[in-house]
Amino acid sequence: MTESDETDTAASGLPQSPRPWTPRLGDLVHDSSTDRSAVVVALPGDHGPDALTYHLALPGEVDRWSVPGDASTLSPAEDLPPPHLSA
Protein backbone atom coordinates (compact mmCIF):
# COMPACT_ATOMS: atom_id res chain seq x y z
CA MET A 1 0.00 0.00 0.00
CA THR A 2 1.37 3.42 -0.89
CA GLU A 3 1.11 6.65 1.04
CA SER A 4 -1.30 7.96 -1.59
CA ASP A 5 -3.86 5.25 -0.87
CA GLU A 6 -7.00 6.64 0.73
CA THR A 7 -7.46 3.78 3.16
CA ASP A 8 -5.26 2.52 5.96
CA THR A 9 -4.61 -1.08 6.78
CA ALA A 10 -5.35 -2.21 10.31
CA ALA A 11 -3.01 -4.49 12.23
CA SER A 12 -5.20 -7.38 11.04
CA GLY A 13 -4.34 -6.49 7.44
CA LEU A 14 -7.94 -5.54 6.65
CA PRO A 15 -8.47 -2.13 5.06
CA GLN A 16 -10.12 0.54 7.18
CA SER A 17 -12.15 3.42 5.84
CA PRO A 18 -10.60 6.86 6.18
CA ARG A 19 -11.97 9.12 8.88
CA PRO A 20 -15.05 10.69 7.27
CA TRP A 21 -14.63 14.06 8.96
CA THR A 22 -11.77 15.93 10.58
CA PRO A 23 -12.43 19.14 12.51
CA ARG A 24 -10.76 22.25 11.08
CA LEU A 25 -9.93 25.60 12.62
CA GLY A 26 -13.11 27.67 12.89
CA ASP A 27 -15.51 24.72 12.56
CA LEU A 28 -18.61 24.67 14.74
CA VAL A 29 -18.53 21.32 16.53
CA HIS A 30 -20.52 19.47 19.16
CA ASP A 31 -18.47 18.12 22.06
CA SER A 32 -20.22 15.05 23.48
CA SER A 33 -18.03 15.10 26.61
CA THR A 34 -19.57 18.42 27.70
CA ASP A 35 -22.76 18.33 25.60
CA ARG A 36 -21.91 21.81 24.27
CA SER A 37 -21.40 23.26 20.82
CA ALA A 38 -18.30 25.37 20.29
CA VAL A 39 -15.81 26.66 17.75
CA VAL A 40 -12.46 24.95 17.13
CA VAL A 41 -9.89 27.62 18.08
CA ALA A 42 -6.71 25.48 17.98
CA LEU A 43 -5.75 22.19 16.36
CA PRO A 44 -3.50 19.42 17.66
CA GLY A 45 0.07 20.54 16.98
CA ASP A 46 -0.75 24.26 16.76
CA HIS A 47 1.19 24.92 19.96
CA GLY A 48 4.11 22.60 19.27
CA PRO A 49 4.54 18.90 18.55
CA ASP A 50 3.50 17.90 22.07
CA ALA A 51 0.13 19.68 21.86
CA LEU A 52 -2.14 16.74 21.15
CA THR A 53 -5.57 18.24 21.79
CA TYR A 54 -8.20 20.35 20.07
CA HIS A 55 -9.05 23.60 21.85
CA LEU A 56 -12.67 24.74 21.83
CA ALA A 57 -14.41 27.95 22.86
CA LEU A 58 -17.90 29.36 22.80
CA PRO A 59 -18.15 32.22 20.30
CA GLY A 60 -17.36 35.51 22.00
CA GLU A 61 -16.16 33.83 25.18
CA VAL A 62 -12.63 33.65 26.60
CA ASP A 63 -13.06 30.33 28.41
CA ARG A 64 -11.55 27.43 26.48
CA TRP A 65 -11.41 23.69 27.00
CA SER A 66 -9.51 20.85 25.41
CA VAL A 67 -10.65 17.56 23.93
CA PRO A 68 -8.61 14.56 22.74
CA GLY A 69 -6.66 15.01 19.53
CA ASP A 70 -8.36 11.98 18.00
CA ALA A 71 -11.57 14.06 17.92
CA SER A 72 -13.48 11.11 19.39
CA THR A 73 -15.84 13.43 21.31
CA LEU A 74 -16.43 15.82 18.39
CA SER A 75 -19.00 15.81 15.62
CA PRO A 76 -20.08 18.45 13.10
CA ALA A 77 -22.62 20.81 14.61
CA GLU A 78 -24.27 21.94 11.36
CA ASP A 79 -27.64 20.61 12.46
CA LEU A 80 -27.46 22.19 15.91
CA PRO A 81 -28.45 25.75 16.67
CA PRO A 82 -25.45 27.99 17.38
CA PRO A 83 -24.57 28.49 21.04
CA HIS A 84 -26.48 31.30 22.75
CA LEU A 85 -24.61 34.56 22.62
CA SER A 86 -25.34 37.01 25.39
CA ALA A 87 -25.18 40.72 24.68
C-alpha positions as CSV (number, residue, x, y, z in Angstrom):
1,M,0.0,0.0,0.0
2,T,1.4,3.4,-0.9
3,E,1.1,6.6,1.0
4,S,-1.3,8.0,-1.6
5,D,-3.9,5.2,-0.9
6,E,-7.0,6.6,0.7
7,T,-7.5,3.8,3.2
8,D,-5.3,2.5,6.0
9,T,-4.6,-1.1,6.8
10,A,-5.4,-2.2,10.3
11,A,-3.0,-4.5,12.2
12,S,-5.2,-7.4,11.0
13,G,-4.3,-6.5,7.4
14,L,-7.9,-5.5,6.7
15,P,-8.5,-2.1,5.1
16,Q,-10.1,0.5,7.2
17,S,-12.2,3.4,5.8
18,P,-10.6,6.9,6.2
19,R,-12.0,9.1,8.9
20,P,-15.1,10.7,7.3
21,W,-14.6,14.1,9.0
22,T,-11.8,15.9,10.6
23,P,-12.4,19.1,12.5
24,R,-10.8,22.2,11.1
25,L,-9.9,25.6,12.6
26,G,-13.1,27.7,12.9
27,D,-15.5,24.7,12.6
28,L,-18.6,24.7,14.7
29,V,-18.5,21.3,16.5
30,H,-20.5,19.5,19.2
31,D,-18.5,18.1,22.1
32,S,-20.2,15.0,23.5
33,S,-18.0,15.1,26.6
34,T,-19.6,18.4,27.7
35,D,-22.8,18.3,25.6
36,R,-21.9,21.8,24.3
37,S,-21.4,23.3,20.8
38,A,-18.3,25.4,20.3
39,V,-15.8,26.7,17.7
40,V,-12.5,25.0,17.1
41,V,-9.9,27.6,18.1
42,A,-6.7,25.5,18.0
43,L,-5.8,22.2,16.4
44,P,-3.5,19.4,17.7
45,G,0.1,20.5,17.0
46,D,-0.7,24.3,16.8
47,H,1.2,24.9,20.0
48,G,4.1,22.6,19.3
49,P,4.5,18.9,18.5
50,D,3.5,17.9,22.1
51,A,0.1,19.7,21.9
52,L,-2.1,16.7,21.1
53,T,-5.6,18.2,21.8
54,Y,-8.2,20.3,20.1
55,H,-9.0,23.6,21.9
56,L,-12.7,24.7,21.8
57,A,-14.4,28.0,22.9
58,L,-17.9,29.4,22.8
59,P,-18.2,32.2,20.3
60,G,-17.4,35.5,22.0
61,E,-16.2,33.8,25.2
62,V,-12.6,33.7,26.6
63,D,-13.1,30.3,28.4
64,R,-11.5,27.4,26.5
65,W,-11.4,23.7,27.0
66,S,-9.5,20.9,25.4
67,V,-10.7,17.6,23.9
68,P,-8.6,14.6,22.7
69,G,-6.7,15.0,19.5
70,D,-8.4,12.0,18.0
71,A,-11.6,14.1,17.9
72,S,-13.5,11.1,19.4
73,T,-15.8,13.4,21.3
74,L,-16.4,15.8,18.4
75,S,-19.0,15.8,15.6
76,P,-20.1,18.5,13.1
77,A,-22.6,20.8,14.6
78,E,-24.3,21.9,11.4
79,D,-27.6,20.6,12.5
80,L,-27.5,22.2,15.9
81,P,-28.4,25.8,16.7
82,P,-25.5,28.0,17.4
83,P,-24.6,28.5,21.0
84,H,-26.5,31.3,22.8
85,L,-24.6,34.6,22.6
86,S,-25.3,37.0,25.4
87,A,-25.2,40.7,24.7
